[in-house]
């Protein structure tokens, strides 16, 4: 049987490491989303060049459609939180590398 998935890099434009980001309530909300996400989150931080918030991870499900749906839900929840603090937050999929696993 095979499973489908992808590695991703998600950049959130206009979300920088500043006074707004150091809001403990927002950080706790982001941490809760990451902790309850049913797929692997590898890295969270800020791009050195742009300074924007970024998340890297991997989604694997039975079908590509299921993996995309899971990722879309995650991205929506994350943006919902960030837009409360950063009105101009915009998600950019920097990379998606699709693969098939066999087990």
C-alpha positions as CSV (number, residue, x, y, z in Angstrom):
1,X,0.0,0.0,0.0
2,X,1.2,3.5,-0.7
3,X,0.6,6.9,0.9
4,X,0.9,10.4,-0.6
5,X,2.3,13.4,1.0
6,X,4.5,16.5,0.7
7,X,7.1,18.5,2.4
8,X,6.2,22.2,2.7
9,X,7.7,25.6,3.6
10,X,5.0,28.2,4.5
11,X,6.0,31.8,4.8
12,X,3.7,34.4,6.4
13,X,4.4,37.8,4.9
14,X,4.2,40.9,7.1
15,X,4.6,38.9,10.3
16,X,8.0,39.9,11.8
17,X,9.7,39.3,15.1
18,X,8.6,42.5,16.7
19,X,6.7,43.8,19.7
20,X,3.4,42.4,18.3
21,X,4.9,39.0,17.9
22,X,6.2,38.9,21.4
23,X,2.6,38.8,22.6
24,X,2.4,35.8,24.9
25,X,-1.3,35.1,24.2
26,X,-0.6,34.9,20.4
27,X,2.4,32.7,20.9
28,X,0.3,30.4,23.1
29,X,-2.4,30.2,20.4
30,X,0.2,29.4,17.7
31,X,1.8,26.7,20.0
32,X,-1.7,25.1,20.6
33,X,-2.3,24.9,16.8
34,X,1.2,23.3,16.3
35,X,0.7,20.9,19.2
36,X,-2.7,19.7,17.9
37,X,-1.7,19.5,14.2
38,X,-1.9,15.8,13.2
39,X,1.2,16.0,11.0
40,X,4.9,16.7,11.4
41,X,6.1,20.3,12.0
42,X,9.8,20.4,11.5
43,X,10.8,24.0,12.1
44,X,9.2,27.3,13.1
45,X,11.0,30.6,13.0
46,X,11.8,33.6,10.9
47,X,13.6,33.8,7.6
48,X,16.9,35.6,8.0
49,X,16.6,37.4,4.6
50,X,13.0,38.6,4.7
51,X,12.4,38.5,8.5
52,X,9.0,36.9,7.9
53,X,7.5,34.1,10.0
54,X,7.9,30.6,8.5
55,X,6.9,27.0,9.2
56,X,8.4,23.9,7.7
57,X,6.7,20.5,7.9
58,X,5.5,17.3,6.2
59,X,2.0,16.0,5.6
60,X,1.4,12.3,4.7
61,X,-2.1,10.8,4.2
62,X,-3.7,8.0,2.2
63,X,-4.3,10.3,-0.8
64,X,-2.9,13.6,-2.1
65,X,-6.3,15.1,-1.7
66,X,-6.4,14.2,2.1
67,X,-2.9,15.6,2.6
68,X,-3.9,18.9,0.9
69,X,-7.1,19.2,2.9
70,X,-5.2,18.6,6.2
71,X,-2.7,21.3,5.2
72,X,-5.4,23.8,4.2
73,X,-7.1,23.4,7.6
74,X,-3.8,24.0,9.4
75,X,-2.9,27.0,7.3
76,X,-6.4,28.5,7.8
77,X,-6.2,28.1,11.6
78,X,-2.8,29.7,11.7
79,X,-3.8,32.6,9.5
80,X,-6.9,33.2,11.6
81,X,-4.8,33.7,14.7
82,X,-2.1,35.8,13.0
83,X,-4.6,38.1,11.3
84,X,-6.0,39.1,14.7
85,X,-2.6,40.7,15.4
86,X,-1.3,41.4,11.9
87,X,-4.1,42.6,9.7
88,X,-1.9,42.3,6.5
89,X,-0.6,38.7,7.2
90,X,-0.5,36.7,3.9
91,X,0.4,33.1,3.5
92,X,2.8,32.1,0.8
93,X,3.6,28.5,0.0
94,X,7.3,28.7,-0.7
95,X,7.8,25.0,-1.4
96,X,5.7,21.9,-1.8
97,X,7.6,18.7,-2.7
98,X,5.2,15.8,-3.4
99,X,6.1,12.2,-2.8
100,X,4.7,8.7,-2.5
101,X,5.7,6.2,0.2
102,X,5.4,2.5,0.0
103,X,5.0,0.4,3.1
